[in-house]
Amino acid sequence: MIKSELCSLLGIKYPVFQGGMAWIADGKLAAAVSNGGGLGIIAAGNAPGEYVRSQVKIARELTDKPIGVNIMLLSPFIEEVAKVVVEEKVEVVTTGAGNPSKFIGAWNEAGIKVIPVVASVAMAKLMTRLGAAAVIAEGGESGGHVGELTTMVLVPQVCDATDLPVIAAGGIADGRGVAAAFMLGACGVQLGTRFLSAYECGVHPNYKKKILKANDLCTMVTGKKLGHPVRQLRTAFAKKYWDAEYGGMPDEELEALGTGVLRLAAVEGDEERGCFLSGQIAALVKKEQPAAEIIKELMEEAEPLLLGASKWVE
Amino acid sequence: MYFETIAKVIAERMDIDVESIKPESTFADLKIDSLDTVDMVMNLEDILGIEIDLDQPVTTVGDLDRFIQNKVAAK
């Protein structure tokens, strides 16, 4: 049984988070993950406060375990979402795409554990100072918005920079990744891509099919020019976007080209026009199964690796 | 008031000529993104010995200078 301080901190059985993926991570998936012993996280994305509230209510009907909400700090609805998580007494808030300093005080006062995603040492230090309960060090292997540094490089440096519990994310899909994360200094892991194959994940079947078929070189990063790089599967849309980005399309047009495309992929399964976000590790996602089984497998694979690591030392 | 210190930190970090940095220089032009900003502000805090707590967006180097001045005056 894997022991981690993260479990007692959050009241969860296994130190496994399911990432709050926009348009994908809803109340049903989060509940399944939490019921499976991990921390299920609802993605607020760019949705209004009432959407978040309704997903929290759905999760609460399905589980009495702790759940989280991932708040995208660039959302136009950030103020109302920030209030909803307090009103609904969400146990954990993770944050991405920015600096949550404006809200941490209120969330801490409400008893919420705030766990920001950080992509740099300085961010980790700042979040520690602002009163975060833990940090998620997410490397650029992950899907969606990505930073410069890889998980391999970021996690140990973040662990050096803060005494807070560090959750590693990016490029983890099986027990080997989990064990490696612990070796780098983390005490927990967050997975996104692997949970796309959960039965309880309501993403369009076309999306799941693409993930299950993916190989090692399946992703590419676009959007660097606009300052928000995004990792997605190499699809018709991705290549079209790349050509536009490096072919001199003006920034506003480029922004417009990337609007609404994740919804087209995740909700409508539009293989021509959709943007299929994915981590680099998609090739290791090989079958559909219940979320609880995913978590069980991760732990069952990681444990013998961690126990057996002593074989390397004479 | 803090412009010179800020300019020096930027010049060192971005490996550019400190003379090329003006109060009107925007962080976008200097290719400084949001992560660089956090790093730079923490660096400045160490050098200046004050907590800056940058809680609003700043567009130019001059904006940052004024922000820090206001912070110090408010203490």
Interface residues (C-beta under 8 A of the other chain):
Chain A: G98 N99 S101 K102 A119 S120 V121 A122 M123 K125 L126 G147 E148 G227
Chain B: D33 S34 L35 V38 D39 V41 M42 D53 D55
